[in-house]
Amino acid sequence: MKTKSFLFLAMTLLFSSAYAQQIEVIDLATLQQRARASNRQMLAGEEDIKQAEGRVKQSDAAFLPNVSISHTGISTNNPLNAFGTKLNQAIVTPADFNPDFLNNPNDIQDFTTRLEVQQPILNLDAIYQRKAAQAQLLAVSYQQGRSVEYLMLQVEQTFLYLQLAYKSVEVLQTTRESILATQTVAQNAFEEGLLQRADLLEIEVKLLEVDNQLIQAKSKINNLSDELNVLAADSTNNLYRPSEMLRLNLDDISKSNLPENRKDLMAQEARLEALSQQAKADRMSILPQLNAFGTYELHDERIFQGSVRTYMVGASLQWNIFQGNRRVGKKMSSEAQYNEALLTYSQYQEESKAELQKAFRSLDDAKNAIALNEKAISQAEEALRVRRDRLAQGMEKSNDVLQTEALVAQQQLSYYQNIVAYNFAKSYIKFLTQE
């Protein structure tokens, strides 16, 4: 069993050294910078902002003119069109009023260059639609900012778990060394006839169990590195090692209320404003619309000449009084959407307040657990020392010593897990309070 355990460990160490060159030592700030620059969700969020900007640009049509230009060529012998074409080309003569020519005109060609301008003057619904688009752009921008903050929190959380994974490997390696020391003591006691062969076999089994745990812990490092690669959109598939090992940051954090200027809350408020403006636009759609228009035309029987110039300007007041309840239904729908969003926002505020209080409690719980872990580790280490001394004298079973060693490792791992919980709780509170 010793030989198998030794060979197994040697293969594990050989496997680790073969990949040592692929390990990249990195700090949290560098990972966060990479994620901010390359994360695909963040890049998609930037495109959402551009879409919202595009919708605001479209709403400029409420104030800016609509200008079009065209060049049309026709050939006709239709009596009405033929006479009108001659009028447009200013070539009508007294002979054209002859009934025979009026009823049976010759073919005539006309090439028209037309410039048309339509200028909105007063369209209240379009004005409020523009305000809604601007508010929506603000909401998307705030939400993108909050998404970036959440991404930074995700990277930090994964980085903390990566630090914990390395600490777990360290604790397991220390535990393995401790078991080997116990094995030496047990071997000496066995040779003196103080222990049985079964005690040595139990230690061999425990060594194999710890070796398996080491493999799983190292696999966890690979998994967390993959997660960081995904967050940072890094295709190199690096195996990361934190430049700083896990440590406790006992900085005081004063309890505070939910801030009003948190980006996600401001995004919700901007969405409410957008829905409010859209509801106003739907209500204003019943009012008349006033628009100005003008045309400038060039006519000629030859292409691209335009010897005759004409123009027309005017204004149009249009009032669409009834649309078969479509306008009423749209108004009801937009108002219901606003009311629903208002209720959702209120619920979101309450949930955010509760989440903040929960985070403060998690911080206190983790701090208390760390203090208890420190005492438990000290007591477990002392118990291990006593049991190992008794094992050397044949007064203790190897299984009892192994259980105490497992307790030491368990308390050490729990200690580092609570450090991660404490550090993350602090970061989460800062995320919730937007410090």
Protein Blocks (a to p, Z undefined) as FASTA:
>chain_A
ZZmmmmmmmmmmmmmmmmmmmpccddfklmmmmmmmmomklmmmmmmmmmmmmmmmmmmm
mmmccddddddddddfbfklmmmmmmmnopacfklmpmklmmmccddddddddddddddf
bdfklmmmmmmmmmmmmmmmmmmmmmmmmmmmmmmmmmmmmmmmmmmmmmmmmmmmmmmm
mmmmmmmmmmnopacfklmmmmmmmmmmmmmmmmmmmmmmmmmmmmmmmmnopaklpacd
dfbdcddddddcddddddfkbfklmmmmmmmmmmmmmmmmmmmmmpccdddddddddddf
behklpaccddddddddddfbgghmmmmmmmmmmmmmmmmmmmmmmmmmmmmmmmmmmmm
mmmmmmmmmmmmmmmmmmmmmmmmmmmmmmmnopacfklmmmmmmmmmmmmmmmmmmmmm
mmmmmmmmmmmnoZZ
